[in-house]
Amino acid sequence: MQQRLRRSLTRAKFINTALLGRKRPVMEKVIHVADLDSDQTIQPLIKELETVTTEARHEVLQSVLDIYNDDENGDEPILMKDFHKMYLDVAFEISLPSQMTVLDASQPWMLYWVANSLKVMAKDWLTDDVKRKIVDKLFAISPLGGPFGGGLGQLSHLASTYAAINALSLCDNIDGCWDRIDRKKIYEWLLSLKEPNGGFKTCLEVGEVDTRGVYCALAIASLLNMLTDELSEGVLSYLKSCQNYEGGFGSCPHIDEAHGGYTFCATASLAILRSINQIDVERLLEWCSARQLQEERGFCGRSNKLVDGCYSFWVGGSAAILESLGYGQCFSKQALRDYILYCCQEKEQPGLRDKPRAHSDFYHTNYCLLGLAMTENSYTCASNDPPYKMKCDSNDQISSSGLTHVNPVYGLPMKNVKNFIDHFDSALPS
């Protein structure tokens, strides 16, 4: 032991004196620009630090700046509603192409994305015929009224049940469809997913546990008016442990970097629990603000990542929730509106996209529209009120696209949220 200690001390002394501590002659070299050849250039230090991500950002930034330079001297940008409606209507009229079979487990999500996009653009664009198709599809997936899987014969899942409940809320109780939802069975299923640490599994046996599961469970329970103390026990503690040093939220306690999607799930969950004041709100505001990129004007989802239109809702929605509770506005709504209208839509392709050169899709169409709606409005909510009583007022400082007022906690039109919750005003059957 002593020999090993002496060898370690000798090695440390050698490193300190022979390597780190040795004297080196100071060399000075003065370079005059006039003496350089015209072909020579001075490489900036940042050149040595470039990565795939920084190179991709340079390309995206150049595309964005080209759009701004070309378009900003023209007319005020507008949302091409009728053009995007054509794209959304196709989803209910034809069979989707074979390459979309990867979304087989996301059928309730696609119904929600498309139906919600139509309703956000105009409250009467979701026709009764389409509502009936949505209802038939969802109750074919779960004939007994829930919980819901992603498709026929698939396991019940928190995410697909959340999407199914959202989609049904958009159907305005057509043909009494809301009464076909089995609240008691869904409640018992939610309890079976509950973990001792306050989180929720997304699926029995094989599901992961993270902030997405917490949000989906709380959103389902609050929309169906069955959020009990038994269901919410320990959830606040779980969520508080997911806020990290950055100020945003990761997926799980103490381990993940902050992410826009997880941050929204945690923030909306805290709003449902009426416990936003139990976290470090100032750090959360700073994190949300830092996600808006100055040049692009849109949001990214994590530090040093690319701008993406969907974070108009995931980060913008978190900011809107904080705004409603009196914490102020932490980002530029006008800048975000510019990004969505200039960069997330194009005249040659209907639907909205995440960034220039990308293709439009139902997912980004929905969340870009939700983000746009929140830039054009202001939110207030009494601290003791549940989030479905949140109020929305038009922002006189920003031009209006005439969108339906949306509730940022649920990602749904405000009227649909209130009507749905009011419908389930009775207690659960014992």
C-alpha positions in Angstrom: 0.0 0.0 0.0 2.8 2.4 0.9 4.7 1.6 -2.3 1.6 2.3 -4.3 1.2 5.6 -2.5 4.8 6.6 -3.1 4.4 5.8 -6.9 1.3 7.9 -7.0 3.0 10.8 -5.3 6.1 10.5 -7.7 3.8 10.5 -10.7 1.9 13.5 -9.5 5.1 15.4 -8.8 6.4 14.5 -12.3 3.2 15.8 -13.9 3.3 19.0 -11.9 6.9 19.9 -12.4 7.9 18.3 -15.7 4.7 18.9 -17.6 2.4 21.5 -16.1 5.0 23.5 -14.3 7.7 23.7 -16.9 8.6 27.1 -18.1 8.1 27.9 -21.8 9.5 30.9 -23.6 7.0 33.6 -24.4 6.7 34.1 -28.2 5.0 37.2 -29.6 4.1 37.5 -33.3 2.5 40.6 -34.7 0.5 40.2 -37.9 -0.3 43.2 -40.0 -3.3 42.8 -42.3 -1.5 44.7 -45.0 1.2 41.9 -45.0 -1.3 39.1 -45.7 -1.9 37.7 -49.1 -5.3 38.5 -50.5 -6.1 34.8 -50.7 -5.5 34.3 -47.0 -8.4 34.6 -44.5 -8.4 34.6 -40.7 -10.6 31.6 -39.5 -12.8 32.6 -36.6 -12.4 30.5 -33.5 -16.1 29.3 -33.8 -15.1 27.4 -36.9 -13.3 24.9 -34.7 -16.5 24.3 -32.8 -18.9 23.6 -35.6 -21.1 20.5 -35.4 -23.8 18.9 -37.5 -26.3 20.9 -35.5 -24.6 24.3 -36.0 -24.2 23.6 -39.7 -27.9 22.7 -39.9 -28.8 25.8 -38.1 -26.8 27.9 -40.5 -28.8 26.4 -43.4 -32.1 26.9 -41.7 -31.2 30.4 -40.7 -30.3 31.3 -44.2 -33.6 30.0 -45.5 -35.5 31.9 -42.9 -33.6 35.2 -43.6 -34.1 34.8 -47.3 -37.9 34.5 -46.7 -38.0 37.5 -44.4 -35.9 39.6 -46.9 -38.1 38.6 -49.8 -41.5 39.0 -48.1 -41.3 41.7 -45.4 -41.4 44.5 -47.9 -44.6 43.3 -49.3 -48.1 42.9 -47.8 -48.9 41.9 -44.3 -48.7 38.1 -44.1 -52.0 36.3 -43.7 -53.1 32.8 -42.8 -54.2 31.0 -46.0 -57.2 29.3 -44.3 -59.1 28.1 -47.3 -55.9 26.6 -48.8 -55.1 24.7 -45.6 -58.7 23.6 -45.3 -58.3 21.7 -48.6 -55.4 19.8 -47.2 -57.3 18.9 -44.0 -60.5 17.8 -45.7 -58.6 15.3 -47.8 -57.8 13.3 -44.7 -61.5 12.4 -44.2 -62.2 11.9 -47.9 -59.5 9.5 -49.2 -57.5 6.6 -47.9 -54.1 7.8 -46.6 -51.0 6.7 -48.6 -49.2 3.5 -47.6 -46.2 5.4 -46.3 -48.4 6.6 -43.4 -48.9 3.1 -42.0 -46.2 4.0 -39.5 -49.0 6.1 -37.9 -51.2 3.1 -37.4 -50.9 3.4 -33.6 -51.6 7.1 -33.8 -55.1 7.0 -35.3 -56.8 9.0 -32.4 -54.0 11.5 -32.7 -54.6 12.1 -36.4 -58.3 12.5 -35.8 -57.5 15.1 -33.1 -54.9 17.0 -35.2 -57.1 17.3 -38.2 -60.4 18.0 -36.5 -58.8 20.5 -34.1 -57.1 22.3 -36.9 -60.4 22.7 -38.7 -62.2 24.0 -35.6 -59.4 26.4 -34.7 -59.6 28.0 -38.1 -63.4 28.2 -38.1 -65.8 26.7 -35.6 -68.2 25.4 -38.2 -65.6 23.8 -40.5 -65.9 20.4 -38.7 -69.1 19.1 -40.3 -71.6 16.8 -38.7 -70.8 14.1 -41.2 -67.1 14.3 -40.2 -68.0 14.3 -36.5 -69.9 11.0 -37.0 -67.0 9.5 -38.8 -64.7 10.4 -35.9 -67.2 8.9 -33.4 -67.6 5.7 -35.4 -63.8 5.3 -35.7 -63.0 5.9 -32.0 -65.8 3.6 -30.7 -64.6 0.9 -33.2 -61.2 1.1 -31.5 -62.8 0.8 -28.1 -66.5 -0.4 -28.4 -67.0 -0.3 -24.6 -66.2 3.4 -24.4 -62.6 3.6 -23.3 -59.8 3.5 -22.5 -58.5 3.7 -26.1 -55.6 2.2 -27.9 -53.9 3.6 -31.0 -55.9 1.4 -33.4 -58.0 -1.8 -33.6 -56.7 -4.6 -31.3 -54.0 -2.4 -29.7 -53.3 -2.0 -26.0 -55.0 0.9 -24.2 -52.5 3.8 -23.9 -52.5 7.1 -22.0 -51.5 9.1 -25.1 -54.1 7.6 -27.4 -56.8 7.9 -24.8 -55.9 11.6 -24.3 -56.1 12.1 -28.1 -59.4 10.2 -28.3 -61.0 12.2 -25.5 -59.8 15.5 -27.2 -61.3 14.3 -30.5 -64.6 13.4 -28.9 -64.8 16.8 -27.2 -64.6 18.4 -30.7 -67.7 16.4 -31.8 -70.2 18.5 -29.8 -71.9 15.5 -28.3 -73.4 14.6 -31.7 -75.9 11.7 -31.4 -75.2 11.7 -27.6 -71.7 10.3 -28.2 -70.3 11.8 -24.9 -72.5 9.5 -22.9 -70.9 6.5 -24.6 -67.6 7.2 -22.8 -67.2 4.8 -19.8 -65.9 7.2 -17.2 -65.8 4.6 -14.4 -63.7 2.2 -16.4 -61.3 4.9 -17.5 -61.0 6.1 -13.9 -60.1 2.6 -12.7 -57.7 2.2 -15.5 -56.0 5.5 -14.6 -55.6 4.3 -11.0 -54.0 1.1 -12.3 -51.4 3.1 -14.1 -50.5 5.2 -11.0 -46.9 4.7 -9.7 -45.8 5.1 -6.0 -43.6 8.1 -6.9 -46.6 10.0 -8.3 -46.1 9.3 -11.9 -48.2 7.3 -14.4 -47.3 4.5 -16.7 -48.4 5.2 -20.2 -49.5 1.6 -20.7 -50.0 -1.4 -18.4 -47.0 -3.7 -18.1 -44.8 -2.1 -20.8 -45.4 1.6 -20.4 -42.8 4.2 -19.5 -43.3 6.7 -16.7 -42.6 10.4 -17.4 -44.2 13.9 -17.5 -46.2 13.0 -20.7 -48.1 10.3 -18.8 -48.8 12.7 -15.9 -50.3 15.3 -18.3 -52.3 12.9 -20.2 -53.8 11.3 -17.1 -54.6 14.7 -15.5 -56.0 16.1 -18.7 -58.3 13.1 -19.2 -59.4 13.1 -15.6 -60.1 16.9 -15.5 -61.9 16.9 -18.9 -64.1 14.0 -17.7 -64.6 15.8 -14.4 -63.2 13.0 -12.3 -59.9 14.4 -10.9 -59.9 13.1 -7.3 -57.4 13.4 -4.5 -56.7 9.7 -4.9 -55.7 10.2 -8.5 -53.6 13.3 -7.9 -51.8 12.1 -4.7 -48.0 12.5 -5.0 -48.2 14.1 -8.5 -47.1 17.5 -7.4 -44.0 16.2 -5.8 -43.2 14.2 -8.9 -43.5 17.2 -11.2 -41.4 19.4 -8.9 -38.6 16.9 -9.1 -38.7 17.1 -12.9 -37.8 20.8 -13.0 -34.0 21.0 -13.6 -31.3 23.6 -13.2 -32.2 25.1 -16.6 -35.6 26.1 -15.4 -37.6 23.9 -17.8 -38.7 20.3 -17.2 -37.3 17.0 -18.3 -39.2 13.8 -18.8 -38.3 12.2 -15.4 -37.0 13.3 -12.0 -33.4 14.5 -11.8 -32.1 13.0 -15.0 -33.1 14.8 -18.2 -32.3 18.1 -19.9 -35.3 20.5 -20.2 -37.4 20.0 -23.3 -40.3 22.0 -24.8 -42.7 19.0 -24.9 -42.0 17.8 -21.4 -42.1 21.4 -20.1 -45.5 21.9 -21.5 -46.8 18.7 -20.0 -45.5 19.7 -16.6 -46.7 23.3 -16.8 -50.2 22.3 -17.9 -50.3 19.6 -15.3 -49.4 22.1 -12.6 -52.1 24.4 -13.9 -54.7 21.6 -13.6 -53.6 21.0 -10.1 -53.6 24.8 -9.5 -50.0 24.5 -8.1 -47.9 26.6 -10.5 -46.7 28.6 -7.5 -45.1 25.5 -6.0 -42.2 25.6 -8.6 -39.5 28.1 -9.5 -41.6 30.2 -11.9 -38.9 32.8 -12.6 -36.5 30.1 -13.9 -39.3 28.6 -16.0 -40.1 32.0 -17.5 -36.4 32.6 -18.3 -36.2 29.1 -20.0 -39.3 29.7 -22.1 -38.0 33.1 -23.1 -34.6 31.7 -24.1 -36.2 29.2 -26.5 -37.2 32.0 -28.8 -34.4 32.5 -31.3 -33.7 36.1 -32.2 -33.0 35.7 -35.9 -35.5 33.0 -36.7 -38.2 34.5 -34.3 -39.7 31.0 -33.6 -39.1 28.6 -30.8 -36.7 25.7 -30.5 -37.4 22.9 -28.1 -34.0 22.6 -26.3 -30.8 24.6 -25.9 -28.8 24.8 -29.1 -31.4 23.1 -31.2 -33.2 24.1 -34.4 -36.3 26.2 -34.6 -39.5 24.2 -35.1 -43.1 25.3 -35.6 -44.6 22.8 -33.2 -42.9 24.5 -30.3 -45.1 27.5 -31.0 -47.5 25.5 -28.9 -45.3 23.4 -26.6 -43.3 26.4 -25.5 -45.8 29.1 -26.4 -48.5 27.2 -24.6 -46.4 27.0 -21.5 -45.9 30.8 -21.7 -49.6 31.4 -22.2 -50.4 29.4 -19.1 -48.0 31.4 -17.1 -49.4 34.6 -18.6 -52.9 33.6 -17.6 -51.8 33.3 -14.0 -50.4 36.8 -13.8 -46.7 36.1 -14.5 -46.5 38.4 -17.5 -45.5 37.8 -21.1 -42.1 36.2 -21.5 -41.7 36.2 -25.3 -42.4 38.3 -28.4 -45.8 37.3 -29.8 -45.4 39.4 -32.9 -42.1 37.7 -33.7 -43.6 34.2 -33.2 -46.5 35.2 -35.4 -44.1 36.3 -38.1 -42.3 33.0 -38.0 -45.5 31.0 -38.3 -47.0 33.0 -41.2 -43.8 33.6 -43.1 -41.9 30.4 -42.6 -44.4 27.7 -41.7 -46.6 28.0 -44.7 -46.0 28.4 -48.4 -48.2 29.2 -51.4 -47.3 26.0 -53.3 -48.1 23.5 -50.5 -51.2 23.5 -48.2 -50.8 22.7 -44.5 -48.2 24.0 -42.1 -44.7 22.8 -41.5 -42.0 23.0 -38.9 -39.5 25.1 -40.9 -38.6 26.2 -44.5 -37.8 23.3 -46.9 -39.8 20.9 -44.8 -43.1 19.3 -45.9 -46.4 20.1 -44.2 -48.1 17.5 -42.0 -51.2 17.2 -39.8 -49.2 17.4 -36.6 -47.4 20.7 -37.4 -50.6 22.1 -38.9 -52.4 21.7 -35.6 -49.7 23.0 -33.3 -48.7 25.9 -35.5 -52.3 27.0 -35.6 -52.6 26.7 -31.8 -49.4 28.7 -31.4 -50.7 31.3 -33.8 -54.0 31.6 -31.9 -52.1 32.3 -28.7 -49.9 35.0 -30.3 -53.1 36.9 -31.2 -54.7 36.8 -27.8 -54.1 37.4 -24.1 -55.0 35.1 -21.3 -56.2 35.6 -17.7 -57.3 33.2 -15.0 -58.1 33.6 -11.4 -55.6 31.8 -9.2 -58.3 29.7 -7.6 -60.2 28.9 -10.8 -59.8 25.6 -12.7 -58.1 26.2 -16.1 -61.3 25.6 -18.1 -62.5 28.9 -16.7 -59.6 30.7 -18.3 -60.5 33.9 -20.2 -59.2 34.9 -23.6 -59.2 38.4 -25.1 -58.0 39.6 -28.5 -54.7 41.3 -28.5 -55.2 44.8 -30.0 -51.5 45.2 -30.7 -51.4 42.2 -33.2 -53.3 41.6 -36.4 -56.0 38.9 -36.1 -56.3 35.8 -38.3 -59.8 35.3 -37.0 -59.0 32.0 -35.2 -61.2 30.4 -32.6 -60.1 31.2 -29.0 -58.1 28.2 -27.7 -57.4 27.0 -24.2 -53.6 26.5 -23.9 -53.9 23.9 -21.1 -55.8 21.5 -23.3 -54.9 22.6 -26.8 -58.6 22.8 -27.7 -61.1 25.6 -28.4 -62.2 27.1 -25.2 -65.9 26.6 -25.8 -65.4 22.9 -26.5 -63.5 22.5 -23.2 -66.1 24.2 -21.2 -69.1 22.4 -22.8 -67.4 19.0 -22.4 -66.5 19.5 -18.7 -69.9 20.9 -17.9 -71.5 17.8 -19.5 -69.8 15.6 -16.9 -70.8 17.6 -13.9 -72.1 14.6 -12.0 -70.0 12.4 -9.7 -68.6 9.1 -10.9 -70.8 6.1 -10.2 -69.6 4.2 -7.1 
